Amino acid sequence: MKRWYGKLLGLLAGAALLRFNPLLGALIGLLIGHAFDTDWFKLRRDNPYAVLGLSADASDAEVDQAYRRLISQYHPDRLSNVALDLRKQAEAKAREINGAYDRIKAQRKRS
């Protein structure tokens, strides 16, 4: 089901904020609510498949293999003897890899 609550909240807020012309305010609010419901203002996220170096049609086994390979390469415990700034970069990359893997698994679970 499509989202609808942004339209409703926009309609009500627009009508309340533009008291001199509530119909115009409601229309503007409805348009802004529609924009939020359809993710026009969504921040562009990186493609989780690109983070793992895969295409979107990769199999589950390929996703798991790429995840294990990358997380073993960038895991902070493995890089305990390196400089602090390199360790921080590895931690950030490991968080990015974990996030991408989690997003892929969640997308595939929903499908």
Residue frames as qw, qx, qy, qz and C-alpha x, y, z in Angstrom:
[[0.000, 0.888, 0.460, 0.000, 0.00, 0.00, 0.00],
 [0.363, 0.560, -0.030, 0.744, 1.20, 3.47, -0.81],
 [0.290, -0.303, -0.495, 0.760, 1.90, 5.92, 1.96],
 [0.048, -0.721, -0.510, -0.466, -0.83, 8.46, 2.58],
 [0.460, -0.718, -0.381, 0.358, -0.14, 10.09, 5.94],
 [0.375, -0.190, 0.120, 0.899, 2.16, 12.77, 4.48],
 [0.043, -0.416, -0.516, -0.748, -0.68, 14.00, 2.30],
 [0.426, -0.716, -0.545, -0.096, -3.06, 14.13, 5.23],
 [0.516, -0.572, -0.200, 0.605, -0.63, 15.93, 7.52],
 [0.282, 0.010, 0.287, 0.916, 0.33, 18.34, 4.72],
 [0.153, -0.582, -0.578, -0.551, -3.32, 19.08, 4.03],
 [0.483, -0.757, -0.428, 0.107, -4.08, 19.84, 7.68],
 [0.517, -0.445, -0.033, 0.730, -0.89, 21.81, 8.31],
 [0.227, 0.196, 0.394, 0.869, -1.28, 23.84, 5.13],
 [0.236, -0.695, -0.530, -0.425, -4.87, 24.75, 5.94],
 [0.541, -0.729, -0.312, 0.281, -3.91, 25.75, 9.48],
 [0.520, -0.312, 0.088, 0.790, -0.86, 27.77, 8.50],
 [0.056, 0.133, 0.373, 0.917, -2.44, 29.77, 5.68],
 [0.091, 0.502, 0.718, -0.473, -5.48, 31.07, 7.55],
 [0.233, 0.495, -0.064, -0.835, -6.12, 33.85, 5.05],
 [0.690, 0.331, -0.382, -0.517, -6.76, 31.23, 2.35],
 [0.630, -0.306, 0.691, -0.180, -7.10, 27.75, 3.86],
 [0.883, 0.399, 0.221, -0.113, -7.95, 26.15, 0.52],
 [0.502, 0.768, -0.376, 0.129, -4.68, 27.34, -1.02],
 [0.253, -0.624, 0.688, -0.271, -2.78, 26.26, 2.08],
 [0.826, -0.039, 0.519, -0.216, -4.42, 22.84, 1.98],
 [0.820, 0.572, -0.016, -0.013, -3.48, 22.46, -1.68],
 [0.259, 0.767, -0.544, 0.222, 0.14, 23.46, -1.07],
 [0.487, -0.450, 0.680, -0.313, 0.30, 21.16, 1.96],
 [0.911, 0.193, 0.315, -0.185, -1.18, 18.31, -0.05],
 [0.690, 0.672, -0.252, 0.089, 1.47, 18.74, -2.74],
 [0.011, 0.684, -0.661, 0.307, 4.30, 18.84, -0.20],
 [0.707, -0.233, 0.583, -0.325, 2.85, 15.81, 1.60],
 [0.912, 0.390, 0.082, -0.097, 2.67, 13.95, -1.69],
 [0.441, 0.739, -0.476, 0.179, 6.31, 14.82, -2.37],
 [0.280, -0.530, 0.726, -0.337, 7.34, 13.34, 0.98],
 [0.848, 0.017, 0.435, -0.303, 5.18, 10.25, 0.50],
 [0.872, 0.488, 0.012, 0.040, 6.81, 9.52, -2.86],
 [0.758, -0.405, 0.168, 0.483, 10.33, 10.17, -1.49],
 [0.470, 0.817, 0.059, 0.328, 11.14, 13.17, -3.69],
 [0.119, -0.891, 0.327, -0.291, 13.25, 14.59, -0.87],
 [0.948, -0.289, 0.084, 0.109, 14.90, 11.32, 0.05],
 [0.153, -0.788, 0.552, 0.226, 18.62, 11.53, 0.46],
 [0.783, 0.430, -0.426, -0.142, 20.42, 9.45, -2.11],
 [0.741, -0.476, 0.474, -0.018, 21.79, 6.35, -0.47],
 [0.091, 0.510, -0.797, -0.312, 24.54, 4.36, -1.94],
 [0.843, 0.101, -0.385, -0.361, 23.59, 1.19, -3.69],
 [0.700, -0.511, 0.474, -0.155, 24.17, -1.60, -1.13],
 [0.945, 0.226, 0.185, 0.144, 25.22, -3.95, -3.92],
 [0.480, 0.774, -0.220, 0.348, 27.92, -1.50, -5.05],
 [0.380, -0.760, 0.455, -0.265, 29.35, -1.40, -1.52],
 [0.817, -0.231, 0.529, -0.007, 29.83, -5.17, -1.70],
 [0.017, -0.495, 0.682, 0.538, 31.07, -4.97, -5.30],
 [0.334, 0.238, 0.908, 0.081, 28.13, -6.88, -6.75],
 [0.238, -0.152, -0.446, -0.849, 25.33, -6.33, -9.21],
 [0.560, -0.111, 0.295, -0.767, 21.67, -6.37, -8.18],
 [0.885, 0.099, -0.258, -0.375, 21.13, -9.79, -9.72],
 [0.196, 0.439, -0.837, 0.263, 23.73, -11.50, -7.51],
 [0.715, -0.293, -0.615, -0.158, 22.65, -14.69, -5.80],
 [0.634, -0.745, 0.042, -0.206, 22.40, -15.09, -2.02],
 [0.905, -0.191, 0.051, 0.376, 25.57, -17.17, -2.00],
 [0.527, 0.474, 0.028, 0.705, 27.47, -14.45, -3.87],
 [0.241, -0.821, 0.011, -0.517, 26.21, -11.80, -1.45],
 [0.814, -0.578, 0.059, 0.006, 27.29, -13.89, 1.54],
 [0.849, 0.060, 0.058, 0.523, 30.69, -14.61, 0.00],
 [0.305, 0.644, 0.005, 0.701, 31.35, -10.95, -0.82],
 [0.469, -0.803, 0.022, -0.367, 30.26, -9.90, 2.68],
 [0.885, -0.419, 0.065, 0.190, 32.55, -12.43, 4.37],
 [0.726, 0.282, 0.046, 0.626, 35.49, -11.48, 2.16],
 [0.117, 0.716, -0.006, 0.688, 35.12, -7.74, 2.77],
 [0.582, -0.758, 0.031, -0.293, 34.34, -7.92, 6.48],
 [0.900, -0.273, 0.022, 0.339, 37.38, -10.12, 7.07],
 [0.572, 0.413, 0.033, 0.708, 39.49, -7.58, 5.21],
 [0.009, -0.609, 0.041, -0.792, 38.20, -4.51, 7.07],
 [0.679, -0.609, -0.408, -0.037, 37.30, -5.90, 10.50],
 [0.102, -0.883, 0.283, -0.362, 38.78, -3.60, 13.20],
 [0.801, -0.500, 0.327, -0.022, 40.01, -6.50, 15.35],
 [0.890, 0.247, 0.166, 0.344, 42.14, -7.72, 12.49],
 [0.416, 0.669, -0.055, 0.613, 43.76, -4.28, 12.19],
 [0.581, -0.788, -0.184, 0.085, 44.61, -3.82, 15.86],
 [0.690, -0.368, 0.121, 0.611, 48.33, -3.18, 15.26],
 [0.407, 0.500, 0.311, 0.698, 47.96, -0.36, 12.72],
 [0.100, 0.083, -0.174, 0.976, 47.81, 3.39, 13.23],
 [0.180, 0.417, 0.655, -0.604, 44.74, 4.84, 14.91],
 [0.394, 0.472, -0.099, -0.782, 43.53, 6.75, 11.85],
 [0.353, 0.188, -0.817, -0.416, 43.70, 3.62, 9.68],
 [0.046, -0.215, -0.936, 0.276, 41.79, 1.71, 12.34],
 [0.290, 0.466, 0.371, -0.749, 39.07, 4.41, 12.36],
 [0.420, 0.380, -0.460, -0.684, 38.81, 4.19, 8.57],
 [0.257, 0.034, -0.957, -0.131, 38.51, 0.41, 8.81],
 [0.114, 0.333, 0.776, -0.524, 35.76, 0.73, 11.44],
 [0.395, 0.473, 0.048, -0.786, 33.83, 3.12, 9.19],
 [0.414, 0.291, -0.703, -0.500, 34.21, 0.79, 6.21],
 [0.117, -0.090, -0.979, 0.142, 33.12, -2.20, 8.32],
 [0.274, 0.418, 0.539, -0.678, 30.00, -0.29, 9.44],
 [0.447, 0.450, -0.282, -0.720, 29.25, 0.54, 5.80],
 [0.317, 0.166, -0.897, -0.258, 29.68, -3.12, 4.77],
 [0.032, 0.232, 0.895, -0.380, 27.45, -4.33, 7.63],
 [0.354, 0.460, 0.274, -0.767, 24.79, -1.76, 6.75],
 [0.445, 0.369, -0.533, -0.618, 24.82, -2.74, 3.08],
 [0.224, 0.028, -0.973, -0.042, 24.58, -6.44, 3.93],
 [0.150, 0.332, 0.742, -0.564, 21.70, -5.80, 6.33],
 [0.427, 0.456, -0.007, -0.781, 19.82, -3.73, 3.71],
 [0.406, 0.253, -0.753, -0.452, 20.26, -6.44, 1.08],
 [0.122, -0.114, -0.969, 0.181, 19.05, -9.15, 3.46],
 [0.255, 0.410, 0.529, -0.698, 16.04, -7.05, 4.50],
 [0.448, 0.412, -0.293, -0.737, 15.13, -6.33, 0.87],
 [0.384, 0.158, -0.863, -0.287, 15.35, -9.98, -0.06],
 [0.033, 0.194, 0.889, -0.413, 13.35, -11.06, 2.98],
 [0.384, 0.431, 0.277, -0.768, 10.50, -8.73, 1.96],
 [0.442, 0.370, -0.527, -0.625, 10.50, -10.04, -1.61]]
